[in-house]
Amino acid sequence: MPSPGDRPPAGLAVKCVLVGREGLRHCSRVDLTTPTSEPAGRQRRPIREGLGFFGRFLRSPTTVGAVLPSSRYLSRALVGRLDLAPGELVVEYGPGTGPATAAARDVLPKGAQYLGIELEPRFHKLLTERFPTMQFHLGSAADVKQILADRNLPRPRRILSGLPFASLPPAVQDAVIDGIVWSLRGTDGDFRTFQYVHAYGLRAARRFRALMQERFSGFERIGPVVRNVPPAFVLRYWGAK
């Protein structure tokens, strides 16, 4: 696992999840050169880059947050239908290179709002360039309450997450979950994330699901989405307690 101070090779960035300004950081290397999406479903990812990404996963399957950027099939399943009224908000945690962001953009109703929260500066820069009509905040998902207040945004109707909960330390999981519950309590909004099938039984993944079951009254598991490398489940929670 890389440390925040490591200088990644060209084309890579260290993506971290941070708890507060002085909290724990959980970091992994992610390829910046892989395209965010496949326009019209036809653009192919470079084979060499995909093999390199997959090779890193094989060397460290329990710590690498992503094997490849999510496919358009997983991204669409994660985003789902966005039945938002004008002014209502969808928030995305850890958009990375933007595959789910592209899916959200394609179905975002007119007048609805989007905010992506990304900790890694290089990803944040990449996202603002690729999606100039969408809002992105450089910071930690654990600070969602303050971020929304500073931007004068309402609590979201939906939260999407690409954060690797299955490999996050317990303190990081707890802080992010606290923010999710605060955001959705008393609303009919929901939270969606995904877990890879191979990691579904890991201790940290089980811990995350147990915590979410304690703090949400509704749960749905979608999939697995097999047209993704590797296959993944989409997890949906609603009814924050």
N, C-alpha and C positions, 0 to 999 in steps of 0.2 A: 504494500500500500504506500503510495507516495505521500510525502509530507508537504504542507502548504508552501514550504520554502524551496522545494525542488524546482529547478528549471526544466520544463518538459521539452522533448525534442520538437523540431519544427513540425507544425501540423497537429500537435497535441496540446491539450490544456489540462490542468488539474482542476477537476470539478469537486467542490466541497459543499457540505451542509454544515451550517454554523448555528449554534445555540447562543443567541444574544451576541453582544459585541465582544465579550471576553470569554465565550464559552468554548465547548469542544468543537473540533472540526473533523469531519469525516470526508476523506478525499479519495478520488480515483482518477486515473488518466482517461481522457476521452478524445476521440479523433474529431478534429474540427474540419477535416477536408471532405467528409462524407456529406452528400447533399441532404437537405432537410426533407425533401419530399420528392415524389415522382410525378411531375406535371402530366396531367391527363392519363396517369397510370402507366406511362410508357418509359420514363427515364430510368435507366439501370444504374445501380451503384457500382463504382469501380471494383472489379473483382479483387485486385491486389489489396485495396484498403480493407475490404470486407474480410479477407483471409487474415490480415494482420490483426484486426480487431478480435476475430474469433480465436486466434492463437493466444492472445492475452487472456481471454476467458478460460481457455483450456488449462493455462498455467496456473490460474488462480480463480476457480469457479465460485468460491464463497465470498470473495471480496470485490470482484469487478462488478461495478454497478450495472453495466450494460454490455451485452455481447455485440450488438449492432444497434444503430439507431432504429427505433421502432418502425415497423412496416406501416404502410398506409392502412392495412387491415386492422392492426392493433390500435393505431391512432384513432381510427373511426369508431372502433368499439369503445375506446376510452372516453372519447368526447360525447358520444351518443347524440341524442336530439337536444338541441338547446332551445327550449320553449321559454324564451326570456322576453319580457315586456321592455319597451323603451326605457332606458335608464338602469335596468337591472344588470348585474355584474357576474361574469365568470372569471375566476382566478386560476392561474396555472402555476404550480410549484415546480421549479427545476425544469423549465422548458428545454434547456440544453441547446441543441442545434435546430430545434423547432419542428419536428415531425407532427406532434400533436397540435402545435400552434397553427400549422397550416390547415389541419383538419377542422379546428375550431373556427378559423377565419372563414372557411368555406360554408359553414352553416350558421354563423353568428347572425341573428336577426337584426334588421335595420334598427338603429337607435340603441341596441344593447351595447354593453361595455366589456372590454377584456383587459386584464392586467396579468402580466407574467412576472414572477418573482424569481430572479436568477442571481446566485451568489458569485459565480465566476465572471470576472470582468470581460474576458475574451468572448465568452458566450453572450454576455449582455450586449457587447458591441455588435457581434454577429447578428443577433436577433433584431436589434434596432435598424440595421441595414437591410435585412431581408424582409422585415415586416414594418415598413415605415408608418403605416396607418394604425398600428397597435401600440399599446402602452407597455413598457417594461420597467421594472424597478430593480436596481442593483442592491441586493441585500439578502437577508435570511428569511426563509418562510416562517421561522419561529417568531418573527417580529410582525406578523400580519396585522395585528390590531393597531399598532402604531403606524404602519405603512398606509393602511386605509384611512386613518385619521389625517395623516399628513397630506394625503391626496384628495381629501374630502369625498371619498368613495363610500358607497353603502356596503353593508355586509353582503357577501356573494350568495347567489342562488345555487351555484355549483363551484366546487373546487376540484380541479384535475391535478394529478400529481405524477411526475416521473421520478420522484426521489426513490432511491434504492432502500426501502424500509427493511428488506430482508437482511441487509448487511450494516444497518445503522446501530451504533451503540445505544444502550437503553436510555441514557439521559437525552440523547438527541431525539429518539422516538417520542419520549414523553413530552418534550417541549413543543414539537411540531403537532402532536395530537392535541395538546391543550389549545393551541391556536385554532385548529380545525373545529374543535367543539365550540369554542367561543364564537367563531364565525357563523356556525350553522344552528346554534341553539335557539329555539323559539321560531324557527323558520321551516318552510317545507323544502329547503335546499338539500343537496346531497354532495357526497364526496366520492371521487372515483380515483382509484390507483390500479396498478397491475403488479402481479408477482409472476415470475417465471415458474413454469411447471417444475423444473428441476430443483428450484429453491423453495418450493412451497412447504416442504417439511422441515426446513432449517429452524433451529431454535429461535432465532431472532424473528423469522417470519411468523412462527406460531405465536410468539409473544405479542407481536403487533396485532394480529387478528384477535387474540384474547382481550387485549386492551380496548380495541375498537368495539368488540361485542359488549363490553361492560358499559361503554359510553354512548352507544347508539342502539336504538330499538329495532332498526331494520337493516337487513343485510341481504345482498344478492351476489352470487358468483356467476360470472358470465364466461363462457368458453369451456375448454381452452381455445384460444385463437391459434390455430395451427399454421396459418400463413404468416408466421413470424419466426425469426431465428434468435433464441429458441422459442417454442410455443409458450404462451402466457395466459394466465387467468386475469380477467378484469374484475376487481372487487368494488362493489358499490355499497355505501352506507348512508342511511338517512335516519331522521328522528334523534338528533343529538340531545343527550340528557343533561 
